[in-house]
Amino acid sequence: MSDFRLGDVLDDYCVKCRRLTNHSIVSLIAAKAAKVRCRTCYSDHDYRNEQIPPSKKDLKKAALFNQVLASASPPGLGPEPAVLESLKVESLNVEALNAEPLAAEPLASEPLLTEQPLDPPPPRPKGRRKKA
């Protein structure tokens, strides 16, 4: 059935219904359907060759996956120098940190926090609530 005519019925993805439904051919270009009309919601749109478009969520997942694959290096070769530069951490002086004792007393600028007992919640009424 290669010859299409105006008004022929074929299946296509409806943008408005968001599902595969019957469509009528509205316009033809070079003996192929160009525009179709959904027979459920009567909306006109371009013929999509019965292809359901991927969801935006799937497209985002694929883009993130490709980004991870591009940044990953083959095993055994180690990371690339550009990756090492982005991961560079300033060196810490560990000996100086170990030599200084940690302050056990709070600083004068910090207010002292004291624990205060909380009041218990009020008791809940028993039984059913009456409708007004």
C-alpha positions in Angstrom: 0.0 0.0 0.0 2.5 2.6 -1.2 -0.1 4.9 -2.8 -1.8 7.0 -0.3 -4.9 9.1 -1.0 -6.5 12.0 0.9 -8.8 10.6 3.6 -7.0 7.2 3.9 -6.8 6.0 7.5 -3.4 5.1 9.0 -1.9 4.8 12.5 0.2 7.6 13.9 1.3 9.1 17.2 -1.1 11.9 18.2 0.6 14.9 20.0 -2.5 15.9 21.8 -3.8 12.5 22.8 -0.2 11.3 23.5 -0.8 7.8 22.1 -0.9 5.8 18.9 -4.3 6.4 17.3 -6.1 6.2 13.9 -5.5 9.3 11.7 -6.9 10.5 8.4 -4.5 11.9 5.7 -5.1 15.6 5.2 -2.3 16.5 2.8 0.2 14.6 0.6 3.7 15.5 -0.6 5.3 13.3 -3.2 2.7 10.5 -2.6 3.6 10.5 1.1 1.5 11.7 4.0 2.5 15.2 5.1 -0.3 16.2 7.5 -2.7 14.0 9.3 -5.8 14.5 11.5 -6.4 12.4 14.6 -9.8 10.6 14.4 -10.1 10.8 18.2 -9.5 14.4 19.1 -9.6 15.9 15.5 -6.2 17.8 15.9 -4.0 18.2 12.8 -0.3 17.7 12.9 2.6 16.5 10.8 2.8 12.8 10.0 5.3 11.2 12.4 5.8 7.9 10.6 4.2 6.0 13.5 7.2 6.8 15.7 6.6 7.5 19.3 9.0 10.3 20.4 11.2 9.5 23.5 10.2 11.3 26.7 12.2 14.2 28.0 13.2 12.2 31.0 14.7 9.5 28.8 16.6 12.1 26.8 18.0 13.6 30.0 19.1 10.1 31.2 20.8 9.4 27.9 22.6 12.7 28.0 23.9 12.2 31.5 25.0 8.6 30.7 26.9 9.8 27.6 28.5 12.5 29.7 29.7 9.9 32.3 31.0 7.7 29.5 32.9 10.5 27.9 34.6 11.4 31.2 35.4 7.8 32.2 38.8 6.6 31.1 39.8 3.0 30.2 40.8 0.8 33.2 44.6 0.7 33.9 45.5 4.0 32.2 44.5 6.3 35.1 42.6 9.6 34.9 43.6 12.2 32.3 45.6 15.2 33.5 42.6 17.5 32.9 40.6 15.4 35.3 43.4 15.6 37.9 43.6 19.4 37.7 39.9 19.7 38.4 40.2 17.3 41.4 43.3 19.0 42.9 43.0 19.7 46.6 45.1 22.2 48.5 47.6 20.4 50.7 47.0 20.4 54.4 49.7 20.7 57.0 48.9 17.6 59.1 51.7 18.0 61.5 50.5 21.5 62.5 47.0 20.2 63.1 48.3 17.3 65.3 50.5 19.7 67.3 47.8 22.1 68.3 45.4 20.8 71.1 41.8 21.2 70.4 40.0 23.9 72.4 37.9 22.3 75.1 36.3 25.5 76.3 33.9 27.5 74.2 35.1 30.8 72.8 33.9 34.0 74.5 32.0 35.1 71.4 29.9 31.9 71.4 26.9 31.9 73.8 26.7 29.0 76.2 23.9 26.6 75.5 22.2 25.0 78.5 19.8 22.2 78.3 16.3 23.1 79.6 13.7 20.5 80.1 10.8 20.7 77.7 7.2 20.9 78.9 5.3 17.7 78.2 2.6 18.0 75.5 -1.0 18.4 76.8 -3.0 15.2 77.1 -5.2 14.3 74.2 -8.9 14.1 74.7 -10.3 10.6 74.7 -13.2 9.4 72.6 -14.6 10.6 69.3 -14.9 14.2 68.3 -18.5 15.4 68.0 -19.7 17.0 64.8 -20.9 20.6 65.2 
